[in-house]
Amino acid sequence: MDQLSSMDASFLHLETPETPMHVGSLMIFDLPEGYQGDYYEDVKEMLGKRLHLSALLNRKLAQMPFQLAEPVWIEDDDIELDYHVRTVTLRRPGTMAQLEQLVARLHASLLDRSRPLWEMYVIDGLENGQVAFYTKAHHSGVDGKAGVELAKVLYDVSPKMREVPPPRRKRATAQYQLGVTELLQAAANNAAQQYRKLAELLPTAAKALGTAATVMASQRSQKGERSLSLGLAPKTVFNDSITNQRSYSTMSLPLADIKVLGKRVGGTVNTIVMAMCSIALQRFLAERGLLPKEALIAMVPVSLRAEGDKAMNNQVSAVRVDLATDIDDLPTRFKAIHASSEAAKAVVRELKPVLGVDVPITGSPWLMTGLASLLGRSNLASRMPAAGNVLISNVPGPGQQLYMAGARMVHYFPVSIPYHGSALNITVHSYTGLLEFGLTACRRVLSQDESYEMIEHLRAALREIEALPSVEAEIVELQPAAQAKAPSATAASVTVIQTGEVPPAVANDKASRAS
C-alpha cells in the first residue's frame, strides 16, 4: 500500500468529464519483413509477461473513507488483459490524418478508476502497412520522465525480445478491499511522515529561498531593457473553458539539425521550440484578428526529478516563459525568449528543494474536486486573469532505437493534457535522432483542421529561424596589421563580423509526417 502524494492526487481531484487527466503516446512501427502473424496477439502476450516489471501496470486506487485524505495505491492481482490491451482497425484508406483523429477520440475518454489506470491500443489498417500503438496512463501515476522509464520496461533495443524473469507467486489475501481502519491508519502515518519531513526541510528551504531571491534580484533589467519579471498573460481564445472533445496532430523533425541550428543562432533546442511556437501562435491569432498587443506567455513544466530517480510518480513544477509576440524583429524576439527561459530555469534550480515538498491537506479530495467542477461549469476560466496562454513541454526521450514485439519503432509522438484556461498543449520529446511534436487541444477551441494549420505555421516558423544570421563571430583588428601583432581587448569588444555558413534546411516537409 502506497499513499499518493498531494501532487499525484491533484491530477485525480482536478479531473472532470471535460478534462481527462491522462497522458499518452502514439507510436508508429514497421513490422518485420515478411511478417504473417497477429501483431495484436504478440503484443498482448509480451505485455502479459512483463506486467510485473512496472508498478504502474498492476496497481489500482483505494479511496479513503469520506475522502478525508489522499487515496492509496494497492496491488491488483486480477488484471483483465483483454480489457486493457485493445485493437482497432482504421477504415480505408488508413491515412495519418485518420489515425490522428482516432487518437483524439480515444484520448477524450476517461479511464476506469476501478481498474489499473492505463489502456493500450494496437491500431492496424494504415495505408503504408505500418502499425500504430496508442497508450494512455493517468497522470496521477506517471509524469513525462517516469513515462520514459516505463517505455524502457515495455520495449526492447533489438528485434529479438528479451527474456524477463517471471513474477514471483503471490500469496492469496482474504480481503478484496482494504478495511476502513487500515486505510485511516495509513493516512495518519503518511501525514505524520510528511510533517516530519517538512520540519527537517526548514533549514534547507530557508537557504533555497534566500538563494532564489538573490538570483531574482540579479535578473532585474536595466532601464529601457525588457523585463524578465512577467505579469499576467493577456486573454486569448485559448484561455477558455474546454469540452471533452479533442483535436490532435503531429510533426517530426531531425534533432541533430535542430541542435546545430540552436548553436548557430545563439540558443538551445528548447529555445528553438519556444521560438517556433511563438511565431506560429502569433501568426494563427493575427490572421483571425485575435492577437493581443501584450506578449503571450507559455506555461512550461519543469522536472524536479533527481538524477537516477525512476519512481513512477510526479516530480514536476512549472515556469512561465515570455513568448515575446509583441516584438516584430525576429532576432530580438529570439533573444528575449532565450533570456526569459534561462532566467526561469535559474530560479527553479535554486527552489528545487522546496518545490517538490509534499504537504498533506485534510479533506483536499472533495475540496479540489468541487473547485474543478466549478471552474469548468461556471466558465470562470474565460473571466479569471490568466497566468499563461498555452502549455509547452519539452521532455527528453529515448536516444536509442526501440522495438516492441519484434517491430521497429519509427516514431514516438506525445499526447498530452489541455485544461480549462489552457486549451492547447504543445508537447515535444526526442526519440532516436528525431524531435517529435504532438499538439493536443480542445476541438471547440482548436478544430482538427486548425490543428493542422498550426503545424504548418510551426514549419514556416522553423524556416524563418533558419534564415536568422549566425551569432558566431571572429575578432577583427582596428589597427593596421603592421602596428599590432595581436588584437587588443578594446578591439575585441568593439568590432565583430558575422560569419558562419547557414546549414541545410532543418525540416523536410515531405518526409516529416509518418504517413
N, C-alpha and C positions, 0 to 999 in steps of 0.2 A: 504494500500500500504506500503510495507516494502522493502527498498533497501538492496540488498545483500552486505555483507562486501567484502573487497578485497580478503580475503581468500576463502570465499564461492564462489565468482565469478571466482576465478582462476581455479576451477575444471571444470567450463564451458569452459573457454578460452583455457585450455590445452587439451580439448577433441578433438580427431580426429576420423575418421572411424576405425583406428587401435587401438585406446586407449579409449574405452568407460570408462567413469569416474563414474560408479555407483557401490555401494556396495550392497551385498546381503546376504541372509541366506538360508540354506537348513535345513528344519525341518522334522523329521520323527514322525508320530503319530500312536498310537494304537487306533483304532475305538472302541466305546463302545461294550461290549459283546452283541451279537445278533442284531447288528445294521443292518437295512434294508433300510435306507433312501438313498438319493442322497447327498453325503457329499459336493460336489461342490456347490450345491444349498444352502445347510445350511451355508457354509462359506460365500457365496455371500450375503445372507440375513443378516447375522451377521455384515459383513463389511458395508453394506448399512445403518445399524442403528448406526454405530459408526464413520463414516467418519468425522463428525463434531468435534470429540474429538481430532483430531490431525491436526495441520495446514499443515503438510507435505502432507496430503492426498487430500486437497481441495484447493491448490494454484498452480498457474502456472506462467510462466515468461512473462514479458513485456519488450522488448528490448528498450534501449534508442536510440533516433534519431542519426544516423551516428556513433553509438557505442561510443559516447563521454564519457560515464560514465557507471558504472555497472548497469545491469538490475534490475528490481524490481519484487517482488512477488505481485501478485494480486489474489484475490479470484476468483475461478472458480465455478459458480453456475449452471453449466450444465455438470456434470461428467457422462460419459458413463461407467457404472459399468461393463457391459459385455466386454468392451474393456480392462479395467484394470485388471479384475479378469478372468483368463482363466483356461481351463482344458486340460490335456494331459494324454494319456494312454500309458504306456510302452508296447513294444512288448514282447511276451513271450521269455524267462521265467520270465523276470522282476527282474533282479539281481541288486545288489547295484552298480556294475560296469556300468550297463546300465543307471542307474539313474544319476551317476556322469558324465557320458559322455553327457547326455541330459542337465544337468545343465551347463556344459561347453559351449555347443552351445547356450543355452538361454542367458548366461551371456555375450556372444560375441556381441550381437546386441545392437544398440543404442536405447535410449529412445526417444520418440516423444516429441520435445520441444514445440509443440503447445498445449500439454495437461499437466496435473499434472505429475511430473516426477517420476512415480512409476508403477510397474506391479507386479502381483501376480499369481502364477500357482498352482492349485491343481493337483497333479500327482498320478494317481492310476495305478494298474496293477503290483504292487510289488509282488513277488512270496510268500512272507511271510504274505500277507494280510494287511500289513501296508499301510498307505497313506503318501505321501510326500507333502511338501508345500514349494515352492521356491519363494522368494520375492527379488526384486531389487528396489533400490531407488537411485536417483542421489546424489553424494557426495556433491554437492553444497547446499543441504538442510539438510544433516544429516551426523554426524560423528559416530564413534563406540559407544560412550556413549549415544548420542542422539538416536541412533537406539535401544538401550536397553530401553530407556524411551518410545519409540514408541511401543515396544513389550508389555510393561505394559498396554498400552491403548488397544491393539488389543486382548490380551489373558486374560484368567481367571485363578484363582488359585484353582478352583474346577470344576468338570464336569458340574455343573449347571451354565449356562450362566447368568451373572449378568445383571440386567436391567439398562439401562442408560437413562438419560433424553433426550427427543427428541430435535433436533435442533430448535432454535427459527426461526420464519418465517422471511424470508429475504425480504427486500423492493426491488422492481424491479428498475434497473438502466437503464437510457436511452442509455448509451454508452456500447458497447461490448468491445471496446478497449479504453485505456486512450488517451487523446489528447497530441500532441507534447508539447504544453505549460505546461501542467500538469506534464509531465514526466521531462522536463528540470528543472522546478521549484523544483521538488522533489530531483533531483540530486544536485542542488545548495544548497538546505537546508541541505542535508545529508553531503555534503563536508564541509560546514561551521561548522556543529556539530562535525565532526571528527577532524577538525583542532583545534577547541576549546578544545576538549578532549586531543589532543596532547600537547597543551600548558599547560594544567592543570597537565599533567603527568610528565613534565620535572623534577621536584624535585624528584619524586619517581623513575624515570628512572635513574637519576644520582646516587642515593643511591643504586639501584639494581645493576647497572653496577660496582660500587665500591666494593660491597659485593661479586659479582661473580668473580671479579678479584682476591680478597683475597682468595676465595675458590680454584680457579685455581692455584694460587701460592702455596697453601698448598698441592696441589696434585703433585707437582714436585717430581719426583722419584730420589732416591739416585743413585750414580754411580754404574753401574752393575745391577740395577733393571730394570724391564720392564717399559717403559714409558707409562703414561696414556694419553699423548698427541698424537693423531693419525694423521698420514699423509694421503696422498691419498691412495685409495684402489687399489690393483693390478687388472689388467684386467682379466676377466674370460668370459666364454661363456654366462653368464647371463647379461653381460654389452654390450648389443646389441640392435639394433632397433627391434621392435616387429611387428607382424601382429595382425589382429583382431581375429585370431583363438585361442582357449583356451583349456588347459587341466585342470583337476580338480580331486582331491582325498581327502579323509577324514580319520580321525583316532580319536578314543575316548579312554581316559584314566581316571582312578579313581583319582579325585582331592585330596582326603584325603591322599592317599598313596604318591602322589607327594609332598604334604606339609611335610609329615613325612620324606620322603627321603631328601628334601631340608634342613631341620633342622639337619638331621644326618650327611650330608656331608658338611655342612657349607655354605648354600646358601638359596635362596628363590625359589618360584615356577618359577619366571621369569628366575633365573639363570639356573634352570634345563632345561627349554625350550631352552634357548640360547645355552647351552652346547649340548643338543640333536641335535640342528640344526648345530652346529659347527662340530660335529663328522660325521653327515650324509652328509653334504656338502663336507667335506674333503674326505670322502670315495668315494662319487659319482664322484668327479673330479679326484681323484688319480687313480681310476680304468680305466679312459679314458686317463691317461697321461696328464691331463689338470690342475693339481693342481699347482698354483703359489708358489714360495718359500716364499713370503711375506704372512702375515696373512690376511685372509678375514675380511671384515668389514661389519657389518649389520647396515642398516638404521632402526631405531626403533621409530615409532610415540609415542609421549607422550601427555597426555591430559593436557590442561591448564584450564579445567572447574572447577569452584569453587563448593564447596560442596552445594548440593541442587539446582544447576542450571539445569533446564530441558529444556532449549531453544533448538529448532530444528535447530541448526546451527553447524558450525565447530569451535572448540576451541582446536586446536591441533598444536603441533610443532614436531620436530624430533631430535633425538640424534644419534650419531654414537657409536657403541659398538664393541670392539675388540673381534673377534671370536677365536683368538689365534690358528689358524690352523697350525701355524709353530712350535707349541710345541707338541712333541710326548707324553710326560708324562702327563697322564690324570689328576691326582690331581693338578699338576702345572697349566695346562690349565684351569681347573675349577676355580681355584683361580684368574687367570688373567681375565677371563670373568666376574666373580663376581665383581672384583675391577673396571674394566672398566665401567660396567653397573652402579654401585653405584656412581662412580665419575661423570658420565654424568648426572645422575639424580640430583646430588647435585648442579651442575651448573644451571640446568633448574629451580630448586626450587627458586634460587635467581633471575633468569632472568624472572620469570613468569609475573611480571607486564609489562615488555617490550615486550615479545614475542607475546602477544595477541593483540597488538595495531594495529588498522586498519588505514592504510594510503591510502587515495583515490588518484588515479593517473589518470589524464585526458587522455583518449584515450587508456587505458590499454586493453580493449577488443580486438581491432584489432591488437594491438602490440603483445599481448601474443598468440593470435590465429595464427598469422603469424610465430612466433618463434616455436610454437608447430609443425606446419606443416613442417617447415624447418628441425627441429630436426629429424623427422621420415623419411622424403623422401631423405635426404642427407646422411643418415647413419652416422651422426655425433656422435651418441651415442656410436658407437664402436670405434671411434677415440679419443673422448674427454677424459680427465682424469676423473676418477670415484671417487665419494665421498664414495660410498658404493657398495656392490656386490648384496645383496638381501634385501628385505623388510621383517622384522619380527615384528609382532604386537601381543601384549598380552592384551586383553580387558576384564575387569571384566564383567560377565554376570549375569542373574537372578539366585538367590540362591534357589528359591522355585520352586516346581513343577508347570508347566503351562499346560493349556488346551486351545483348540480352538474349538468352536462349539461342545463341549462335548467330543472331542477326547483328549487323554493324549499325551503330547509331550514327546517323548523318547529321541530324540537327537536334537541339535541346533547347526549346523555347520556354520561357517562363510564362505562367498565367497567374495573375495576382488579384488584389482586392481593391476595388473602388469603394468609397464610403460617402455618407452624407457630407456635403461640403467639399468633397474631393472626388468628383465623378469620373476622373480619368487617372489611371495608374499606368505609368510607363516604366516597365521593369526590363533591365538589361543584365545578362550574365554571359560569361565567357564559357566556351567549350571547344577544346582541341583546335585552337587557332581561329576560332570564329567568335564574333560578338553577336549574340542572339537577342533580338528585341521582341518584346511581347506587349502590345497595347490592349489593356482591359478597361472597359468603360461601361457606364450605364447607357443602354441603347437609346433611351429617350433623350439623353444629353448629347451623345456622340453616336450617330447611327453607324451601321456596318459600312455603308458607302463613305461616310465621313471619316471613319477609322482608316480606310484605305487612302483617302485623301491626305490624312495626317502622315501616313507612311511616305507618300510621295513628297510631301513637304520636308520630311526628315532627309530623304535622299537629296533633294535640292539644297538643303542646308549644308549637307556634307560637302557638296561641290563648291559652295561658297567658302567654306572653311579651307578647303584645299587650295583655293586661289589666294589666300592670305600670304603676305610676304613672310619670308623666313626671319626668325629672330636671331639666327646665327650671324655673327659679325666678325670682322677682322680689324685689328688696330692699324690705323694709317697715320704716319708721322706728319706733323705740320712743318717741321724744319726740313731744309734741304738735306738730301742724303749725305752730302759731303760733310755737313756740320754735325750730324748726330749718328752715332753707331747703334743706339738703342732708343726706342720710343720712350718719352718721358711719361710720368704718371699723369701730368696735366693733359698731354696729347691723348692719352688713352681714355681720359674721361670726357673729352670734348668731341672727338671725331670718330665716327664709326660708319662703315659702309655695309649695307645689307648684302649678304651673299647666300649661297646655298641654292641648289637646283630643286625645283618642285618635283616631288616624286610622282610616279604614275598614279592615276586615279585610284582612290581607295575603294570606291563602290563599283561593282559590276552590276548594272541594272538588270541585265538579262539573266544573271545567274544567282542573284541574291535571294530569290524565293525558293522554297523547297518543292514547288510543283513541277 
